[in-house]
Amino acid sequence: MMIVMLPLYVTSGEPAGIGPDICLSLAQRLDERPLVVLADIQMLKQRAETLHLEVEVIEYQGQQTSSKVGQLYVEHIPLNESVVLGELNAQNASYVLEQLRRSADYAMSGKSVGVATAPVQKSVINEAGIHFSGHTEFYQEFAGVLRVVMMLATKTLRVALATTHLPLRAVADSITAERLHQVIDILIHDLKSKFKIESPKILVCGLNPHAGEDGYLGVEEIEVINPVLERYRAQGIDMSLCLPADTLFTPENLKDADAVLAMYHDQGLPVLKSQGFGEAINITLGLPFIRTSVDHGTALSLAGTGLAKSSSLHVAVDLALDLARQ
């Protein structure tokens, strides 16, 4: 008896950007588990023509798949308005969100093993009058979980974030003992359960320059962060106290570390992306399903030019499939 494997869904993201371009490159893969792209079929066919790609787009309606190189299974979601390459259109914001809604619904209801996501443009969704902070927050709300953790990874470095898409002015007030406990619990749990790291070693960035320099450059490390970290260390968790972020990311410090916990978005991610941009991936920890993503934006100016690199999407798909096997 043939076992029918649940698919991994891939959202195509902002239609005016490079999301459709890089999704078309998935037609060159041969995976044991089916991949299904969520997109407007006609738009994908037109993009393939623009890029001079020979891709057979097959509408996916739950059938058993046996794809060959050059074939791409697509679940059709109709655009609201036709796409002009590189030009954002708020009328298509609901089309983008429907991709996310379906991918989350299928994962939550057991119709898929998870989702890998192409980039979206947050600004145009908000322009349409829909509050949208990002993929991470959308999936968190859909899944109804109290906290999720954004973690980006390359082959040699994992960086998790205590806060995500916040203005810098709001970061310090958001670093609370409660938040840190929630984030660290998820980070430890998923490093063990999803990445099979039995005893993870975690390095932690201080919030302030020089990790506060004993209170002269800020007291958050003394009053909030280190007391939380001390509790984990007392439980036998291999975790540093706050380290200065400007020296934490040295090869000597990172050589035995399984993950770094940064306090805010632009503290840890520039270092990671400078090391592996285009090969890095975004993983949402704490969800009841697998979600990985590319490490880049919509690159509107590259849409339809053939210059967009699809490597990050392929790495995101590879990791999602690997986590599904585990």
C-alpha positions as CSV (number, residue, x, y, z in Angstrom):
1,M,0.0,0.0,0.0
2,M,1.4,3.4,-1.0
3,I,1.6,5.9,1.8
4,V,0.4,9.4,0.8
5,M,2.6,12.0,2.4
6,L,1.2,15.2,3.6
7,P,2.5,18.2,1.6
8,L,4.7,21.1,2.7
9,Y,3.0,24.4,1.7
10,V,5.0,27.3,0.4
11,T,3.5,30.8,0.3
12,S,4.5,32.9,-2.7
13,G,4.2,36.2,-0.7
14,E,4.0,39.7,-2.2
15,P,3.0,39.2,-5.9
16,A,4.9,42.3,-7.1
17,G,8.1,41.1,-5.6
18,I,10.5,38.2,-6.1
19,G,8.4,35.7,-4.1
20,P,6.8,34.2,-7.3
21,D,10.2,34.1,-9.0
22,I,11.9,32.1,-6.4
23,C,8.9,29.8,-5.9
24,L,9.1,28.9,-9.6
25,S,12.7,27.6,-8.9
26,L,11.1,24.9,-6.8
27,A,10.1,23.2,-10.0
28,Q,13.7,22.0,-10.3
29,R,13.5,20.0,-7.1
30,L,12.6,16.4,-6.6
31,D,11.5,15.8,-3.0
32,E,10.0,12.7,-1.4
33,R,7.4,14.9,0.2
34,P,5.2,17.0,-2.1
35,L,5.6,20.8,-2.2
36,V,2.6,22.9,-2.9
37,V,2.8,26.6,-3.7
38,L,0.0,29.0,-2.7
39,A,-0.4,31.5,-5.5
40,D,-2.5,32.7,-8.4
41,I,-1.9,30.2,-11.1
42,Q,-2.2,32.5,-14.0
43,M,0.2,35.0,-12.4
44,L,2.8,32.3,-11.9
45,K,2.5,31.2,-15.5
46,Q,2.9,34.8,-16.7
47,R,6.0,35.2,-14.4
48,A,7.5,32.0,-15.8
49,E,7.0,33.4,-19.3
50,T,8.7,36.7,-18.3
51,L,11.6,34.8,-16.8
52,H,11.8,32.5,-19.9
53,L,11.3,29.4,-17.7
54,E,9.8,26.2,-18.8
55,V,7.6,25.2,-15.9
56,E,4.5,23.1,-16.0
57,V,2.2,24.5,-13.4
58,I,-0.3,21.9,-12.1
59,E,-3.3,22.9,-10.0
60,Y,-3.2,21.1,-6.7
61,Q,-6.6,20.0,-5.4
62,G,-5.5,17.4,-2.8
63,Q,-4.6,14.8,-5.4
64,Q,-1.7,12.4,-5.0
65,T,1.4,14.0,-6.5
66,S,4.3,12.4,-8.4
67,S,6.2,15.5,-9.6
68,K,9.0,15.5,-12.1
69,V,11.7,18.1,-12.7
70,G,10.0,21.0,-14.4
71,Q,6.6,20.6,-12.7
72,L,5.2,22.8,-9.9
73,Y,2.1,22.0,-7.9
74,V,0.1,25.2,-7.1
75,E,-3.1,25.7,-5.0
76,H,-4.9,28.5,-6.7
77,I,-5.7,31.7,-4.8
78,P,-7.1,34.4,-7.1
79,L,-5.5,37.8,-7.2
80,N,-7.8,40.8,-6.6
81,E,-6.0,42.9,-9.3
82,S,-3.4,42.1,-11.9
83,V,0.2,42.6,-10.9
84,V,2.6,45.2,-12.2
85,L,6.1,44.0,-11.5
86,G,7.8,46.0,-8.7
87,E,4.7,48.1,-8.0
88,L,2.8,47.5,-4.7
89,N,-1.0,47.4,-4.8
90,A,-2.9,47.5,-1.6
91,Q,-5.8,45.8,-3.3
92,N,-3.9,42.6,-3.2
93,A,-3.2,42.7,0.5
94,S,-6.0,40.3,1.2
95,Y,-4.6,37.9,-1.4
96,V,-1.3,37.8,0.5
97,L,-3.0,37.3,3.8
98,E,-5.2,34.5,2.4
99,Q,-1.9,32.6,1.6
100,L,-0.9,32.9,5.3
101,R,-4.4,32.0,6.5
102,R,-4.6,28.8,4.4
103,S,-1.1,27.7,5.2
104,A,-1.7,28.1,9.0
105,D,-5.2,26.4,8.8
106,Y,-3.8,23.4,6.9
107,A,-0.9,23.0,9.3
108,M,-3.2,23.3,12.4
109,S,-5.8,20.9,11.0
110,G,-3.3,18.2,10.0
111,K,-3.6,18.7,6.3
112,S,0.1,19.5,5.9
113,V,3.4,19.2,7.8
114,G,4.0,22.9,7.9
115,V,4.9,25.9,5.8
116,A,7.8,27.7,4.3
117,T,7.2,31.4,3.4
118,A,8.4,33.8,0.7
119,P,8.6,37.5,1.7
120,V,5.7,39.8,2.1
121,Q,5.6,43.6,2.2
122,K,4.3,44.7,5.6
123,S,3.8,48.3,4.6
124,V,1.3,47.7,1.8
125,I,-0.8,45.4,4.0
126,N,-1.0,48.1,6.6
127,E,-1.8,50.6,3.8
128,A,-4.8,48.5,3.0
129,G,-6.1,49.2,6.6
130,I,-5.1,45.8,8.0
131,H,-2.8,45.8,11.0
132,F,0.1,43.5,10.2
133,S,3.4,43.2,12.1
134,G,4.8,40.3,10.2
135,H,4.5,36.6,9.5
136,T,5.7,35.6,13.0
137,E,3.0,37.6,14.8
138,F,0.3,36.4,12.3
139,Y,1.0,32.8,12.9
140,Q,1.2,33.3,16.6
141,E,-2.2,34.8,16.7
142,F,-3.7,32.2,14.4
143,A,-2.3,29.4,16.5
144,G,-3.5,31.1,19.7
145,V,-0.2,30.7,21.5
146,L,1.0,33.1,24.2
147,R,4.5,33.6,22.8
148,V,6.6,32.6,19.8
149,V,10.3,33.2,19.2
150,M,11.9,34.3,16.0
151,M,15.1,32.6,15.3
152,L,17.3,33.0,12.2
153,A,20.0,30.4,11.4
154,T,22.8,29.7,9.1
155,K,24.8,26.5,8.9
156,T,27.0,27.7,11.8
157,L,25.0,30.2,13.8
158,R,21.5,30.5,15.3
159,V,20.2,33.8,16.7
160,A,16.9,34.0,18.6
161,L,15.2,37.3,19.5
162,A,13.7,38.4,22.8
163,T,11.8,41.0,20.9
164,T,10.9,41.2,17.3
165,H,9.3,44.0,15.2
166,L,9.3,46.8,17.8
167,P,10.5,50.4,17.5
168,L,13.9,50.7,19.3
169,R,12.3,53.2,21.8
170,A,9.9,50.4,23.0
171,V,12.5,47.6,23.4
172,A,13.8,48.3,26.9
173,D,10.3,48.4,28.4
174,S,9.5,45.1,26.7
175,I,12.4,43.3,28.2
176,T,10.6,41.9,31.3
177,A,11.3,38.9,33.4
178,E,8.0,37.3,32.3
179,R,8.9,37.8,28.6
180,L,12.4,36.4,29.1
181,H,11.2,33.3,30.8
182,Q,8.7,32.6,28.0
183,V,11.3,33.2,25.3
184,I,14.0,31.1,27.0
185,D,11.6,28.2,27.8
186,I,10.6,28.1,24.1
187,L,14.2,28.4,22.9
188,I,15.4,25.5,25.1
189,H,12.4,23.3,24.4
190,D,12.7,23.7,20.6
191,L,16.5,23.3,20.5
192,K,16.0,20.0,22.3
193,S,12.8,18.8,20.5
194,K,13.2,20.1,17.0
195,F,16.9,20.3,16.6
196,K,17.8,17.3,18.8
197,I,20.3,19.2,20.9
198,E,20.3,17.4,24.2
199,S,22.0,20.1,26.3
200,P,22.0,23.4,24.4
201,K,24.6,26.0,25.2
202,I,23.1,29.5,24.9
203,L,24.9,32.9,24.9
204,V,22.9,36.0,25.8
205,C,23.5,39.5,24.6
206,G,23.1,42.4,27.1
207,L,20.7,45.1,26.2
208,N,23.0,48.0,26.7
209,P,26.5,48.8,25.4
210,H,29.1,46.8,27.3
211,A,26.2,44.9,28.8
212,G,25.5,47.9,31.0
213,E,29.0,48.1,32.4
214,D,28.0,47.4,36.0
215,G,25.1,49.9,35.8
216,Y,27.0,52.9,34.4
217,L,25.4,52.4,30.9
218,G,22.1,51.0,32.0
219,V,20.6,48.8,34.7
220,E,18.4,46.4,32.8
221,E,21.1,43.7,32.9
222,I,21.4,44.0,36.7
223,E,17.7,44.4,37.6
224,V,15.9,42.2,35.0
225,I,18.0,40.1,32.6
226,N,20.8,38.5,34.7
227,P,18.4,37.5,37.6
228,V,16.4,35.5,35.1
229,L,19.5,33.9,33.6
230,E,20.8,33.0,37.0
231,R,17.6,30.9,37.6
232,Y,18.3,28.9,34.5
233,R,21.9,28.5,35.4
234,A,20.9,27.2,38.8
235,Q,18.9,24.5,37.0
236,G,21.9,23.3,35.2
237,I,21.2,25.1,31.9
238,D,24.4,26.0,30.0
239,M,23.6,29.7,29.6
240,S,25.8,32.7,29.9
241,L,25.0,35.9,31.8
242,C,24.7,39.0,29.7
243,L,27.6,39.5,27.4
244,P,28.5,42.7,25.5
245,A,27.0,42.2,22.0
246,D,29.9,43.9,20.3
247,T,32.3,41.1,21.4
248,L,29.9,38.2,21.8
249,F,29.9,37.3,18.1
250,T,33.6,36.4,17.8
251,P,34.7,33.0,16.6
252,E,36.2,32.1,19.9
253,N,32.9,32.8,21.8
254,L,30.7,31.1,19.2
255,K,32.7,27.9,18.6
256,D,30.8,25.8,21.1
257,A,27.5,27.8,21.2
258,D,24.2,26.3,20.0
259,A,22.3,29.6,19.9
260,V,22.6,33.3,20.8
261,L,19.7,35.1,22.4
262,A,19.7,38.8,21.3
263,M,17.5,41.4,23.0
264,Y,16.2,43.0,19.8
265,H,16.0,42.6,16.0
266,D,19.0,44.7,14.8
267,Q,21.3,43.6,17.6
268,G,21.8,40.0,16.4
269,L,20.5,39.8,12.9
270,P,23.0,42.1,11.1
271,V,25.8,39.8,12.3
272,L,24.0,36.6,11.1
273,K,23.0,38.1,7.8
274,S,26.5,39.4,7.1
275,Q,27.8,35.8,7.6
276,G,25.2,34.1,5.5
277,F,22.8,36.3,3.6
278,G,21.0,34.3,1.0
279,E,21.7,31.1,2.9
280,A,20.1,32.0,6.2
281,I,16.6,31.1,7.2
282,N,14.0,32.3,9.6
283,I,12.3,29.7,12.0
284,T,9.4,30.5,14.2
285,L,9.8,28.6,17.5
286,G,6.9,27.9,19.8
287,L,4.3,27.1,17.2
288,P,2.4,23.8,17.1
289,F,3.6,23.4,13.5
290,I,6.7,23.9,11.4
291,R,7.3,27.3,9.9
292,T,10.4,28.4,8.1
293,S,11.1,31.4,5.9
294,V,13.6,33.2,3.7
295,D,15.9,35.7,5.3
296,H,15.3,38.6,2.9
297,G,12.6,41.0,1.7
298,T,10.5,41.4,-1.4
299,A,13.3,43.0,-3.5
300,L,10.7,44.7,-5.8
301,S,13.3,46.0,-8.2
302,L,14.4,42.5,-9.0
303,A,11.0,41.0,-9.7
304,G,10.8,39.5,-13.1
305,T,14.5,40.2,-13.9
306,G,15.9,36.8,-13.4
307,L,18.5,38.3,-10.9
308,A,16.7,37.1,-7.7
309,K,18.5,34.4,-5.8
310,S,16.4,31.5,-4.6
311,S,18.9,29.9,-2.3
312,S,17.3,31.0,1.0
313,L,14.0,29.6,0.0
314,H,15.5,26.3,-0.9
315,V,17.4,26.2,2.5
316,A,14.1,27.1,4.2
317,V,12.3,24.2,2.4
318,D,15.2,21.8,3.2
319,L,15.0,22.6,6.9
320,A,11.2,22.3,7.0
321,L,11.4,18.9,5.3
322,D,14.1,17.8,7.7
323,L,12.1,18.9,10.7
324,A,9.1,17.1,9.3
325,R,11.1,13.9,9.1
326,Q,12.0,14.2,12.7
